[in-house]
């Protein structure tokens, strides 16, 4: 590969890294063509970009980016693919789901929420990190709960009050 081609590839990887805030390094080596196609289709459906890259080119692209990825450089060995996503736990959930039918992909490292996770043992931790949408839903539910309680109390109090008034009016007769 000529130096100019390498430079273009490094630049294109760098552009992809800057477009997505969450980066997962995975090992998909050993998957047959059918499983690889399934994985790529699943990534496409979940809006996760899957790229297979050379470790040296990925490292150079990461060094040129504005983020210090040096903590995950030790994971850049062997076969490496990157999963890029706008949802922090999306790739982790995809990996877990895909492993129901295949032993791979294996998580090598991840950069999520400005923290680094090294090794496949961190997969469950990454799955349990809540996405922005999930956090917003939790906040809305927490804010709605007191309002629902007040409305419920007012409605039940109104029913009780009308029942008491009806009983008193019937006694008076």
MODELLER restraints for C-alpha pairs under 7 A, 6 or more apart:
rsr = mdl.restraints
at = mdl.atoms
rsr.add(forms.Gaussian(group=physical.xy_distance, feature=features.Distance(at['CA:10:A'], at['CA:57:A']), mean=5.62, stdev=0.5))
rsr.add(forms.Gaussian(group=physical.xy_distance, feature=features.Distance(at['CA:10:A'], at['CA:58:A']), mean=6.81, stdev=0.5))
rsr.add(forms.Gaussian(group=physical.xy_distance, feature=features.Distance(at['CA:10:A'], at['CA:60:A']), mean=6.70, stdev=0.5))
rsr.add(forms.Gaussian(group=physical.xy_distance, feature=features.Distance(at['CA:10:A'], at['CA:61:A']), mean=5.11, stdev=0.5))
rsr.add(forms.Gaussian(group=physical.xy_distance, feature=features.Distance(at['CA:11:A'], at['CA:61:A']), mean=6.70, stdev=0.5))
rsr.add(forms.Gaussian(group=physical.xy_distance, feature=features.Distance(at['CA:13:A'], at['CA:58:A']), mean=6.87, stdev=0.5))
rsr.add(forms.Gaussian(group=physical.xy_distance, feature=features.Distance(at['CA:13:A'], at['CA:61:A']), mean=6.14, stdev=0.5))
rsr.add(forms.Gaussian(group=physical.xy_distance, feature=features.Distance(at['CA:14:A'], at['CA:61:A']), mean=4.98, stdev=0.5))
rsr.add(forms.Gaussian(group=physical.xy_distance, feature=features.Distance(at['CA:14:A'], at['CA:62:A']), mean=6.80, stdev=0.5))
rsr.add(forms.Gaussian(group=physical.xy_distance, feature=features.Distance(at['CA:14:A'], at['CA:65:A']), mean=6.41, stdev=0.5))
rsr.add(forms.Gaussian(group=physical.xy_distance, feature=features.Distance(at['CA:20:A'], at['CA:84:A']), mean=5.83, stdev=0.5))
rsr.add(forms.Gaussian(group=physical.xy_distance, feature=features.Distance(at['CA:20:A'], at['CA:85:A']), mean=5.59, stdev=0.5))
rsr.add(forms.Gaussian(group=physical.xy_distance, feature=features.Distance(at['CA:20:A'], at['CA:86:A']), mean=5.65, stdev=0.5))
rsr.add(forms.Gaussian(group=physical.xy_distance, feature=features.Distance(at['CA:21:A'], at['CA:85:A']), mean=6.81, stdev=0.5))
rsr.add(forms.Gaussian(group=physical.xy_distance, feature=features.Distance(at['CA:21:A'], at['CA:86:A']), mean=6.05, stdev=0.5))
rsr.add(forms.Gaussian(group=physical.xy_distance, feature=features.Distance(at['CA:22:A'], at['CA:84:A']), mean=5.85, stdev=0.5))
rsr.add(forms.Gaussian(group=physical.xy_distance, feature=features.Distance(at['CA:22:A'], at['CA:85:A']), mean=5.38, stdev=0.5))
rsr.add(forms.Gaussian(group=physical.xy_distance, feature=features.Distance(at['CA:22:A'], at['CA:86:A']), mean=6.29, stdev=0.5))
rsr.add(forms.Gaussian(group=physical.xy_distance, feature=features.Distance(at['CA:22:A'], at['CA:88:A']), mean=5.85, stdev=0.5))
rsr.add(forms.Gaussian(group=physical.xy_distance, feature=features.Distance(at['CA:22:A'], at['CA:111:A']), mean=5.79, stdev=0.5))
rsr.add(forms.Gaussian(group=physical.xy_distance, feature=features.Distance(at['CA:22:A'], at['CA:112:A']), mean=5.22, stdev=0.5))
rsr.add(forms.Gaussian(group=physical.xy_distance, feature=features.Distance(at['CA:23:A'], at['CA:82:A']), mean=6.79, stdev=0.5))
rsr.add(forms.Gaussian(group=physical.xy_distance, feature=features.Distance(at['CA:23:A'], at['CA:83:A']), mean=5.93, stdev=0.5))
rsr.add(forms.Gaussian(group=physical.xy_distance, feature=features.Distance(at['CA:23:A'], at['CA:84:A']), mean=4.95, stdev=0.5))
rsr.add(forms.Gaussian(group=physical.xy_distance, feature=features.Distance(at['CA:23:A'], at['CA:85:A']), mean=6.79, stdev=0.5))
rsr.add(forms.Gaussian(group=physical.xy_distance, feature=features.Distance(at['CA:23:A'], at['CA:110:A']), mean=5.59, stdev=0.5))
rsr.add(forms.Gaussian(group=physical.xy_distance, feature=features.Distance(at['CA:23:A'], at['CA:111:A']), mean=5.11, stdev=0.5))
rsr.add(forms.Gaussian(group=physical.xy_distance, feature=features.Distance(at['CA:23:A'], at['CA:112:A']), mean=6.80, stdev=0.5))
rsr.add(forms.Gaussian(group=physical.xy_distance, feature=features.Distance(at['CA:24:A'], at['CA:82:A']), mean=5.57, stdev=0.5))
rsr.add(forms.Gaussian(group=physical.xy_distance, feature=features.Distance(at['CA:24:A'], at['CA:83:A']), mean=4.98, stdev=0.5))
rsr.add(forms.Gaussian(group=physical.xy_distance, feature=features.Distance(at['CA:24:A'], at['CA:84:A']), mean=6.48, stdev=0.5))
rsr.add(forms.Gaussian(group=physical.xy_distance, feature=features.Distance(at['CA:24:A'], at['CA:109:A']), mean=5.93, stdev=0.5))
rsr.add(forms.Gaussian(group=physical.xy_distance, feature=features.Distance(at['CA:24:A'], at['CA:110:A']), mean=4.20, stdev=0.5))
rsr.add(forms.Gaussian(group=physical.xy_distance, feature=features.Distance(at['CA:24:A'], at['CA:111:A']), mean=6.35, stdev=0.5))
rsr.add(forms.Gaussian(group=physical.xy_distance, feature=features.Distance(at['CA:25:A'], at['CA:80:A']), mean=6.41, stdev=0.5))
rsr.add(forms.Gaussian(group=physical.xy_distance, feature=features.Distance(at['CA:25:A'], at['CA:81:A']), mean=5.82, stdev=0.5))
rsr.add(forms.Gaussian(group=physical.xy_distance, feature=features.Distance(at['CA:25:A'], at['CA:82:A']), mean=4.66, stdev=0.5))
rsr.add(forms.Gaussian(group=physical.xy_distance, feature=features.Distance(at['CA:25:A'], at['CA:83:A']), mean=6.43, stdev=0.5))
rsr.add(forms.Gaussian(group=physical.xy_distance, feature=features.Distance(at['CA:25:A'], at['CA:107:A']), mean=6.26, stdev=0.5))
rsr.add(forms.Gaussian(group=physical.xy_distance, feature=features.Distance(at['CA:25:A'], at['CA:108:A']), mean=5.34, stdev=0.5))
rsr.add(forms.Gaussian(group=physical.xy_distance, feature=features.Distance(at['CA:25:A'], at['CA:109:A']), mean=5.07, stdev=0.5))
rsr.add(forms.Gaussian(group=physical.xy_distance, feature=features.Distance(at['CA:25:A'], at['CA:110:A']), mean=5.93, stdev=0.5))
rsr.add(forms.Gaussian(group=physical.xy_distance, feature=features.Distance(at['CA:26:A'], at['CA:80:A']), mean=5.80, stdev=0.5))
rsr.add(forms.Gaussian(group=physical.xy_distance, feature=features.Distance(at['CA:26:A'], at['CA:81:A']), mean=5.26, stdev=0.5))
rsr.add(forms.Gaussian(group=physical.xy_distance, feature=features.Distance(at['CA:26:A'], at['CA:82:A']), mean=6.05, stdev=0.5))
rsr.add(forms.Gaussian(group=physical.xy_distance, feature=features.Distance(at['CA:26:A'], at['CA:105:A']), mean=6.08, stdev=0.5))
rsr.add(forms.Gaussian(group=physical.xy_distance, feature=features.Distance(at['CA:26:A'], at['CA:106:A']), mean=5.42, stdev=0.5))
rsr.add(forms.Gaussian(group=physical.xy_distance, feature=features.Distance(at['CA:26:A'], at['CA:107:A']), mean=4.59, stdev=0.5))
rsr.add(forms.Gaussian(group=physical.xy_distance, feature=features.Distance(at['CA:26:A'], at['CA:108:A']), mean=5.14, stdev=0.5))
rsr.add(forms.Gaussian(group=physical.xy_distance, feature=features.Distance(at['CA:27:A'], at['CA:79:A']), mean=5.83, stdev=0.5))
rsr.add(forms.Gaussian(group=physical.xy_distance, feature=features.Distance(at['CA:27:A'], at['CA:80:A']), mean=5.22, stdev=0.5))
rsr.add(forms.Gaussian(group=physical.xy_distance, feature=features.Distance(at['CA:27:A'], at['CA:81:A']), mean=6.08, stdev=0.5))
rsr.add(forms.Gaussian(group=physical.xy_distance, feature=features.Distance(at['CA:27:A'], at['CA:105:A']), mean=5.39, stdev=0.5))
rsr.add(forms.Gaussian(group=physical.xy_distance, feature=features.Distance(at['CA:27:A'], at['CA:106:A']), mean=5.07, stdev=0.5))
rsr.add(forms.Gaussian(group=physical.xy_distance, feature=features.Distance(at['CA:27:A'], at['CA:107:A']), mean=6.53, stdev=0.5))
rsr.add(forms.Gaussian(group=physical.xy_distance, feature=features.Distance(at['CA:27:A'], at['CA:108:A']), mean=6.72, stdev=0.5))
rsr.add(forms.Gaussian(group=physical.xy_distance, feature=features.Distance(at['CA:28:A'], at['CA:81:A']), mean=6.91, stdev=0.5))
rsr.add(forms.Gaussian(group=physical.xy_distance, feature=features.Distance(at['CA:28:A'], at['CA:104:A']), mean=5.88, stdev=0.5))
rsr.add(forms.Gaussian(group=physical.xy_distance, feature=features.Distance(at['CA:28:A'], at['CA:105:A']), mean=4.70, stdev=0.5))
rsr.add(forms.Gaussian(group=physical.xy_distance, feature=features.Distance(at['CA:28:A'], at['CA:106:A']), mean=6.76, stdev=0.5))
rsr.add(forms.Gaussian(group=physical.xy_distance, feature=features.Distance(at['CA:29:A'], at['CA:79:A']), mean=6.06, stdev=0.5))
rsr.add(forms.Gaussian(group=physical.xy_distance, feature=features.Distance(at['CA:40:A'], at['CA:50:A']), mean=6.88, stdev=0.5))
rsr.add(forms.Gaussian(group=physical.xy_distance, feature=features.Distance(at['CA:43:A'], at['CA:49:A']), mean=6.44, stdev=0.5))
rsr.add(forms.Gaussian(group=physical.xy_distance, feature=features.Distance(at['CA:43:A'], at['CA:50:A']), mean=6.78, stdev=0.5))
rsr.add(forms.Gaussian(group=physical.xy_distance, feature=features.Distance(at['CA:47:A'], at['CA:85:A']), mean=6.94, stdev=0.5))
rsr.add(forms.Gaussian(group=physical.xy_distance, feature=features.Distance(at['CA:48:A'], at['CA:83:A']), mean=6.30, stdev=0.5))
rsr.add(forms.Gaussian(group=physical.xy_distance, feature=features.Distance(at['CA:48:A'], at['CA:84:A']), mean=5.64, stdev=0.5))
rsr.add(forms.Gaussian(group=physical.xy_distance, feature=features.Distance(at['CA:48:A'], at['CA:85:A']), mean=4.94, stdev=0.5))
rsr.add(forms.Gaussian(group=physical.xy_distance, feature=features.Distance(at['CA:48:A'], at['CA:91:A']), mean=6.95, stdev=0.5))
rsr.add(forms.Gaussian(group=physical.xy_distance, feature=features.Distance(at['CA:49:A'], at['CA:83:A']), mean=5.49, stdev=0.5))
rsr.add(forms.Gaussian(group=physical.xy_distance, feature=features.Distance(at['CA:49:A'], at['CA:84:A']), mean=4.98, stdev=0.5))
rsr.add(forms.Gaussian(group=physical.xy_distance, feature=features.Distance(at['CA:49:A'], at['CA:85:A']), mean=6.51, stdev=0.5))
rsr.add(forms.Gaussian(group=physical.xy_distance, feature=features.Distance(at['CA:50:A'], at['CA:81:A']), mean=6.86, stdev=0.5))
rsr.add(forms.Gaussian(group=physical.xy_distance, feature=features.Distance(at['CA:50:A'], at['CA:82:A']), mean=5.71, stdev=0.5))
rsr.add(forms.Gaussian(group=physical.xy_distance, feature=features.Distance(at['CA:50:A'], at['CA:83:A']), mean=4.66, stdev=0.5))
rsr.add(forms.Gaussian(group=physical.xy_distance, feature=features.Distance(at['CA:50:A'], at['CA:84:A']), mean=6.58, stdev=0.5))
rsr.add(forms.Gaussian(group=physical.xy_distance, feature=features.Distance(at['CA:51:A'], at['CA:81:A']), mean=5.46, stdev=0.5))
rsr.add(forms.Gaussian(group=physical.xy_distance, feature=features.Distance(at['CA:51:A'], at['CA:82:A']), mean=5.25, stdev=0.5))
rsr.add(forms.Gaussian(group=physical.xy_distance, feature=features.Distance(at['CA:51:A'], at['CA:83:A']), mean=6.62, stdev=0.5))
rsr.add(forms.Gaussian(group=physical.xy_distance, feature=features.Distance(at['CA:52:A'], at['CA:80:A']), mean=6.30, stdev=0.5))
rsr.add(forms.Gaussian(group=physical.xy_distance, feature=features.Distance(at['CA:52:A'], at['CA:81:A']), mean=4.15, stdev=0.5))
rsr.add(forms.Gaussian(group=physical.xy_distance, feature=features.Distance(at['CA:52:A'], at['CA:82:A']), mean=6.33, stdev=0.5))
rsr.add(forms.Gaussian(group=physical.xy_distance, feature=features.Distance(at['CA:53:A'], at['CA:80:A']), mean=6.28, stdev=0.5))
rsr.add(forms.Gaussian(group=physical.xy_distance, feature=features.Distance(at['CA:53:A'], at['CA:81:A']), mean=5.84, stdev=0.5))
rsr.add(forms.Gaussian(group=physical.xy_distance, feature=features.Distance(at['CA:55:A'], at['CA:76:A']), mean=5.53, stdev=0.5))
rsr.add(forms.Gaussian(group=physical.xy_distance, feature=features.Distance(at['CA:55:A'], at['CA:77:A']), mean=6.62, stdev=0.5))
rsr.add(forms.Gaussian(group=physical.xy_distance, feature=features.Distance(at['CA:55:A'], at['CA:80:A']), mean=6.65, stdev=0.5))
rsr.add(forms.Gaussian(group=physical.xy_distance, feature=features.Distance(at['CA:59:A'], at['CA:73:A']), mean=6.99, stdev=0.5))
rsr.add(forms.Gaussian(group=physical.xy_distance, feature=features.Distance(at['CA:62:A'], at['CA:69:A']), mean=6.23, stdev=0.5))
rsr.add(forms.Gaussian(group=physical.xy_distance, feature=features.Distance(at['CA:71:A'], at['CA:116:A']), mean=6.93, stdev=0.5))
rsr.add(forms.Gaussian(group=physical.xy_distance, feature=features.Distance(at['CA:72:A'], at['CA:109:A']), mean=6.21, stdev=0.5))
rsr.add(forms.Gaussian(group=physical.xy_distance, feature=features.Distance(at['CA:72:A'], at['CA:118:A']), mean=6.91, stdev=0.5))
rsr.add(forms.Gaussian(group=physical.xy_distance, feature=features.Distance(at['CA:75:A'], at['CA:108:A']), mean=5.88, stdev=0.5))
rsr.add(forms.Gaussian(group=physical.xy_distance, feature=features.Distance(at['CA:75:A'], at['CA:109:A']), mean=6.37, stdev=0.5))
rsr.add(forms.Gaussian(group=physical.xy_distance, feature=features.Distance(at['CA:83:A'], at['CA:91:A']), mean=6.67, stdev=0.5))
rsr.add(forms.Gaussian(group=physical.xy_distance, feature=features.Distance(at['CA:87:A'], at['CA:131:A']), mean=6.18, stdev=0.5))
rsr.add(forms.Gaussian(group=physical.xy_distance, feature=features.Distance(at['CA:88:A'], at['CA:112:A']), mean=6.04, stdev=0.5))
rsr.add(forms.Gaussian(group=physical.xy_distance, feature=features.Distance(at['CA:88:A'], at['CA:131:A']), mean=5.79, stdev=0.5))
rsr.add(forms.Gaussian(group=physical.xy_distance, feature=features.Distance(at['CA:89:A'], at['CA:126:A']), mean=5.81, stdev=0.5))
rsr.add(forms.Gaussian(group=physical.xy_distance, feature=features.Distance(at['CA:89:A'], at['CA:127:A']), mean=5.31, stdev=0.5))
rsr.add(forms.Gaussian(group=physical.xy_distance, feature=features.Distance(at['CA:89:A'], at['CA:129:A']), mean=6.19, stdev=0.5))
rsr.add(forms.Gaussian(group=physical.xy_distance, feature=features.Distance(at['CA:89:A'], at['CA:131:A']), mean=6.51, stdev=0.5))
rsr.add(forms.Gaussian(group=physical.xy_distance, feature=features.Distance(at['CA:92:A'], at['CA:123:A']), mean=6.13, stdev=0.5))
rsr.add(forms.Gaussian(group=physical.xy_distance, feature=features.Distance(at['CA:92:A'], at['CA:126:A']), mean=6.03, stdev=0.5))
rsr.add(forms.Gaussian(group=physical.xy_distance, feature=features.Distance(at['CA:92:A'], at['CA:127:A']), mean=5.37, stdev=0.5))
rsr.add(forms.Gaussian(group=physical.xy_distance, feature=features.Distance(at['CA:93:A'], at['CA:127:A']), mean=5.65, stdev=0.5))
rsr.add(forms.Gaussian(group=physical.xy_distance, feature=features.Distance(at['CA:95:A'], at['CA:105:A']), mean=6.25, stdev=0.5))
rsr.add(forms.Gaussian(group=physical.xy_distance, feature=features.Distance(at['CA:106:A'], at['CA:120:A']), mean=6.16, stdev=0.5))
rsr.add(forms.Gaussian(group=physical.xy_distance, feature=features.Distance(at['CA:107:A'], at['CA:119:A']), mean=6.01, stdev=0.5))
rsr.add(forms.Gaussian(group=physical.xy_distance, feature=features.Distance(at['CA:107:A'], at['CA:120:A']), mean=4.59, stdev=0.5))
rsr.add(forms.Gaussian(group=physical.xy_distance, feature=features.Distance(at['CA:108:A'], at['CA:118:A']), mean=6.12, stdev=0.5))
rsr.add(forms.Gaussian(group=physical.xy_distance, feature=features.Distance(at['CA:108:A'], at['CA:119:A']), mean=4.86, stdev=0.5))
rsr.add(forms.Gaussian(group=physical.xy_distance, feature=features.Distance(at['CA:108:A'], at['CA:120:A']), mean=5.96, stdev=0.5))
rsr.add(forms.Gaussian(group=physical.xy_distance, feature=features.Distance(at['CA:109:A'], at['CA:117:A']), mean=5.43, stdev=0.5))
rsr.add(forms.Gaussian(group=physical.xy_distance, feature=features.Distance(at['CA:109:A'], at['CA:118:A']), mean=4.32, stdev=0.5))
rsr.add(forms.Gaussian(group=physical.xy_distance, feature=features.Distance(at['CA:109:A'], at['CA:119:A']), mean=5.58, stdev=0.5))
rsr.add(forms.Gaussian(group=physical.xy_distance, feature=features.Distance(at['CA:110:A'], at['CA:116:A']), mean=5.71, stdev=0.5))
rsr.add(forms.Gaussian(group=physical.xy_distance, feature=features.Distance(at['CA:110:A'], at['CA:117:A']), mean=5.07, stdev=0.5))
rsr.add(forms.Gaussian(group=physical.xy_distance, feature=features.Distance(at['CA:110:A'], at['CA:118:A']), mean=6.56, stdev=0.5))
rsr.add(forms.Gaussian(group=physical.xy_distance, feature=features.Distance(at['CA:111:A'], at['CA:117:A']), mean=6.49, stdev=0.5))
